[in-house]
């Protein structure tokens, strides 16, 4: 054996069995083994990184940039007190507290006789402090000298738009400088009326619209998206005049916390109603108007079975709570025979496409119909002669 071959043989033993030819080069078969081994290691590393990122993203809920959140904690009470505020509200943890005030139940009342409403207002401070409530609770409003309405968070005089003695959501006359602020949220079905209103706002300077569609969300799967918490902590503190909600199509499932409850059981309905009530009460805080759009007729059996239940709960709560209006989208989208149809007749007698082929979602024309209903509910609360159309 030549000296070069002998060196190659020894070098091969040093490289873990990969052999070299007499010229000192790795043999082609061993070179391929090295390439395959490196490729396998890199592939495994990529898979591990991808799985880790996927798990992390499932636990992360997207943040919504809300309009007017900062201003909502320092709203003017000029219309309720007749004076302009002289200080700005600081975060709840650092807010200088006014002189101690008696609880609402024992708060001294002003001398003049109370109006027809049983609620009274005794302003002693012009700076409200609003703190988001915990899960399952409505936001807490701490406002020295102002009574609440029937124990609800509808505080009188908290926003000049809502400064009405009965706490009802009556609006003034929207202007380009002070437009009506509308929030639209819910599952994927809410996207159609939300888009219709947003399109109108681009041509109408009297309204501003924020869309917050959360596809595949609902009230049951709070592990996927927690609407009660989101409404209480993120949306309700925002400077909105109207909050519009539409959801329910994804709620035909059991609660993870109580898997023994079948959909529609008495306990299931009670828990579902409780979650919807948290959303409604949080949304209507400060006396704002809440509009809940019911579910339309659908064709998929798994959604069809829950539609009447969701609509019954929503309509019942809207009737029970103040400042909550219910739009019956079920009857709105039935045909002449009282059945689901992709095409319906509009106000001009023309047949138009209103529903998609999946038997659940809408065409844009349907969004315009729902937006028109929303405008009708708003305009009856505007100053006489005012309009947003």
C-alpha positions in Angstrom: 0.0 0.0 0.0 1.3 3.4 -1.0 2.0 6.0 1.7 -0.8 8.2 0.4 -3.3 5.3 0.6 -2.1 4.6 4.1 -2.7 8.2 5.2 -6.2 8.2 3.6 -7.0 5.0 5.5 -5.9 6.6 8.8 -7.7 9.9 8.1 -10.9 7.9 7.4 -10.9 6.4 10.8 -10.6 9.9 12.4 -13.8 11.0 10.6 -16.1 8.6 12.2 -16.0 5.9 9.5 -16.3 8.3 6.5 -13.7 7.0 4.1 -11.4 8.9 1.7 -10.0 7.9 -1.6 -6.2 7.7 -2.1 -6.3 11.4 -3.0 -7.7 12.3 0.4 -11.2 13.2 -0.8 -14.4 11.8 0.8 -15.9 9.0 -1.1 -19.2 10.1 -2.9 -21.5 7.7 -1.0 -20.2 8.9 2.4 -20.5 12.5 1.2 -24.2 11.9 0.4 -24.7 10.5 3.9 -23.4 13.6 5.4 -25.6 15.9 3.3 -28.7 13.8 4.2 -27.9 13.9 7.9 -27.5 17.7 7.9 -30.8 18.1 5.9 -32.6 15.9 8.4 -31.3 17.9 11.4 -32.3 21.2 9.7 -35.8 19.9 8.9 -36.5 18.8 12.4 -35.4 22.2 13.7 -37.8 24.0 11.3 -40.7 21.8 12.3 -40.1 22.4 16.1 -39.9 26.2 15.5 -43.1 26.2 13.5 -45.1 24.1 16.0 -43.9 26.4 18.9 -45.0 29.5 17.0 -48.4 28.0 16.2 -49.1 27.1 19.9 -48.1 30.6 21.0 -50.3 32.3 18.4 -53.4 30.4 19.5 -53.0 31.8 23.0 -52.6 35.4 21.7 -55.8 37.4 21.1 -55.4 40.3 18.6 -55.6 43.7 20.2 -58.2 46.2 18.9 -57.2 49.8 18.6 -60.3 51.6 20.0 -61.4 55.1 19.2 -61.6 57.5 22.0 -60.5 55.2 24.9 -58.4 57.9 26.5 -61.0 60.6 26.2 -63.7 58.3 27.7 -62.1 58.6 31.1 -62.2 62.4 31.1 -65.5 63.2 29.5 -67.1 66.7 29.9 -70.1 67.0 32.1 -70.8 70.6 30.9 -74.4 69.8 29.9 -75.2 68.3 33.2 -73.5 70.8 35.5 -73.5 73.9 33.5 -69.8 74.4 34.0 -66.7 73.3 32.1 -64.3 70.8 33.8 -61.2 72.3 35.1 -59.1 69.2 35.6 -58.3 66.1 33.6 -58.9 62.6 34.7 -55.9 60.5 35.6 -55.8 56.7 35.6 -57.9 55.2 38.4 -54.8 54.2 40.4 -53.5 57.7 40.6 -56.7 59.8 40.4 -56.8 62.5 43.1 -60.0 61.8 45.0 -62.6 64.5 45.8 -64.0 65.1 49.2 -65.6 61.9 50.4 -69.1 61.6 49.1 -72.0 59.6 50.6 -73.1 56.5 48.8 -75.8 56.9 46.1 -78.4 55.6 48.5 -77.7 58.3 51.1 -76.5 61.1 48.8 -78.0 64.4 49.7 -80.4 65.5 47.0 -80.8 69.1 45.6 -83.7 71.2 46.9 -85.7 71.4 43.7 -88.3 68.7 43.2 -87.2 65.6 41.3 -88.4 65.2 37.7 -90.8 62.5 36.6 -88.0 60.0 36.6 -87.1 58.6 40.0 -83.4 59.3 39.3 -81.8 62.6 40.5 -78.5 64.3 39.9 -76.5 66.1 42.5 -73.2 67.2 40.8 -70.3 67.8 43.1 -67.5 66.8 40.7 -66.9 67.2 37.0 -64.3 64.4 36.6 -65.6 60.8 36.3 -63.4 57.9 36.9 -64.2 54.7 34.9 -62.6 51.4 35.7 -63.2 48.3 33.6 -65.0 45.5 35.4 -63.7 42.0 35.9 -65.0 39.1 33.9 -68.7 38.6 34.5 -69.2 42.2 35.8 -70.1 45.5 34.3 -67.7 48.4 34.5 -67.6 50.3 37.7 -68.2 54.0 37.5 -67.0 56.1 40.5 -68.5 59.6 40.2 -68.9 61.7 43.4 -72.2 63.4 43.6 -74.0 61.5 40.7 -76.7 58.9 41.3 -77.0 55.8 39.2 -80.1 54.5 37.5 -81.7 51.6 39.3 -78.3 50.3 40.4 -77.1 50.0 36.8 -73.9 51.5 35.4 -75.9 54.0 33.4 -74.6 57.1 35.0 -76.5 60.4 34.5 -74.5 63.2 33.0 -71.4 61.1 32.3 -71.4 62.1 28.7 -73.1 65.2 27.3 -74.8 63.0 24.6 -76.4 60.9 27.3 -77.1 63.7 29.9 -80.8 62.9 30.1 -82.8 62.6 33.3 -84.0 59.1 32.5 -80.6 57.9 31.3 -82.0 57.1 27.9 -79.7 57.3 24.9 -80.9 60.4 23.2 -78.5 62.1 20.8 -78.1 65.7 19.8 -77.4 66.7 16.2 -74.2 65.0 14.8 -71.8 67.3 12.9 -68.7 66.8 10.9 -66.6 67.9 14.0 -68.6 65.8 16.4 -70.0 62.8 14.4 -72.0 59.9 15.8 -69.5 57.1 16.8 -70.7 53.6 16.0 -69.0 50.3 17.0 -70.0 47.1 15.1 -68.8 43.7 16.5 -69.5 40.0 16.6 -68.8 36.9 14.6 -68.4 36.7 10.8 -72.1 37.5 10.1 -71.6 40.9 11.7 -69.1 41.7 9.0 -71.8 42.5 6.4 -73.7 45.1 8.3 -70.4 46.4 9.6 -69.0 46.9 6.1 -72.2 48.5 5.0 -72.1 51.1 7.8 -68.4 51.6 7.2 -69.0 52.3 3.5 -71.7 54.8 4.4 -69.3 56.6 6.9 -66.8 57.1 4.0 -69.5 59.2 2.2 -71.2 60.6 5.3 -69.1 62.8 7.6 -71.8 62.7 10.3 -70.9 59.1 11.4 -67.7 57.2 12.3 -67.7 53.4 12.3 -65.3 51.0 13.9 -65.6 47.3 12.7 -64.5 44.5 15.0 -65.5 41.2 13.3 -64.1 38.1 15.0 -64.5 35.2 12.7 -65.6 31.9 14.3 -66.1 33.6 17.7 -69.2 33.4 19.9 -70.3 33.5 23.5 -69.7 29.8 24.3 -66.1 29.3 23.2 -64.5 31.9 25.5 -61.2 30.0 25.3 -61.1 31.1 21.6 -62.3 34.6 22.1 -63.8 36.0 25.3 -66.6 38.5 24.3 -67.8 39.3 27.8 -64.2 40.3 28.8 -63.5 42.0 25.6 -66.7 44.1 25.8 -66.2 45.0 29.5 -62.5 45.8 29.4 -61.8 47.0 25.9 -65.0 48.2 24.1 -67.3 49.6 26.7 -64.7 52.2 28.0 -64.5 53.6 24.4 -66.1 56.8 23.3 -68.9 55.2 21.3 -72.5 56.5 21.0 -73.9 53.3 19.6 -72.7 49.7 19.9 -74.1 47.1 17.4 -73.6 43.4 18.0 -74.4 40.3 16.0 -73.4 36.7 16.8 -74.6 33.2 17.6 -73.8 31.0 14.6 -70.8 29.4 16.3 -72.5 28.7 19.7 -74.0 25.3 19.0 -71.5 23.6 21.3 -71.0 22.6 24.9 -69.3 24.8 27.5 -65.8 23.5 28.2 -66.4 24.3 31.9 -69.6 22.2 31.9 -69.4 19.5 29.2 -72.3 17.6 30.7 -74.7 20.3 29.6 -76.2 19.6 26.2 -76.9 22.5 23.9 -80.4 23.7 24.8 -80.5 22.2 28.3 -81.9 24.5 31.0 -78.5 24.9 32.6 -76.9 25.6 29.2 -79.5 28.3 28.3 -79.0 29.9 31.7 -75.3 30.1 31.3 -75.6 31.4 27.7 -78.1 34.0 28.8 -75.8 35.2 31.6 -72.9 35.7 29.1 -75.1 37.6 26.7 -76.4 39.8 29.5 -72.8 40.7 30.6 -72.1 41.8 27.0 -75.3 43.9 26.8 -75.0 45.5 30.2 -71.4 46.4 29.6 -72.2 47.8 26.1 -75.0 50.0 27.3 -73.1 51.5 30.2 -73.1 55.4 30.3 -76.6 55.2 28.8 -75.4 54.5 25.2 -77.7 52.8 22.7 -77.1 49.1 22.0 -78.5 47.4 18.9 -78.5 43.6 18.8 -79.1 42.1 15.4 -80.7 38.6 15.6 -79.7 35.6 13.6 -81.3 35.2 10.1 -82.7 31.9 8.8 -79.9 29.5 7.9 -79.7 26.1 6.2 -76.8 24.2 7.9 -78.5 21.9 10.4 -75.8 22.5 13.1 -76.5 26.2 13.1 -80.2 26.0 12.3 -80.9 24.2 15.5 -79.6 27.0 17.7 -81.0 30.0 15.8 -84.4 30.2 17.5 -82.7 29.8 20.9 -80.2 32.6 20.4 -82.8 34.9 19.0 -85.2 34.2 21.9 -82.5 35.0 24.5 -81.4 38.2 22.7 -84.9 39.5 22.2 -85.9 38.8 25.8 -82.8 40.6 27.2 -83.3 43.5 24.9 -86.9 43.8 26.1 -85.8 43.5 29.7 -82.9 45.9 29.7 -83.0 49.6 28.9 -81.3 51.2 25.9 -81.1 47.9 24.1 -82.9 47.4 20.7 -83.4 44.1 18.9 -83.5 43.9 15.1 -85.4 40.8 14.0 -83.2 39.6 11.1 -85.0 36.3 11.0 -88.2 37.7 9.7 -86.4 40.2 7.6 -84.8 37.5 5.5 -87.7 35.0 5.1 -89.3 34.7 1.6 -93.0 35.0 0.9 -93.4 31.3 1.9 -91.7 31.9 5.3 -88.6 30.0 4.2 -84.9 30.6 3.6 -84.1 32.0 0.2 -81.0 33.4 -1.4 -83.1 35.9 -3.3 -85.7 38.3 -1.9 -87.8 41.1 -3.3 -86.6 44.6 -2.3 -88.7 47.7 -1.6 -88.9 48.5 -5.3 -90.3 45.1 -6.2 -87.0 43.8 -7.7 -85.6 40.4 -6.9 -82.1 40.7 -5.4 -79.5 38.3 -4.1 -79.2 38.7 -0.3 -77.7 35.4 0.9 -74.6 33.4 0.0 -74.5 29.9 -1.2 -73.3 28.5 2.2 -76.8 29.2 3.6 -75.3 31.4 6.4 -73.7 34.6 5.3 -75.0 37.6 3.4 -74.6 39.5 0.2 -73.9 43.3 0.4 -77.5 44.2 -0.3 -78.5 42.5 2.9 -76.0 44.7 4.7 -77.6 47.8 3.3 -81.0 46.5 4.6 -79.7 46.0 8.1 -77.9 49.4 8.1 -81.2 51.0 7.2 -82.8 49.4 10.2 -79.9 50.7 12.4 -80.4 54.2 11.1 -84.1 54.1 11.8 -83.4 53.2 15.4 -80.8 55.9 15.8 -82.8 58.7 14.1 -85.7 58.5 16.5 -83.3 59.5 19.2 -81.8 62.5 17.4 -82.9 66.1 18.0 -86.1 66.9 16.1 -85.3 67.4 12.5 -81.8 66.0 12.7 -80.7 63.1 10.4 -77.6 61.0 9.6 -78.7 59.8 6.2 
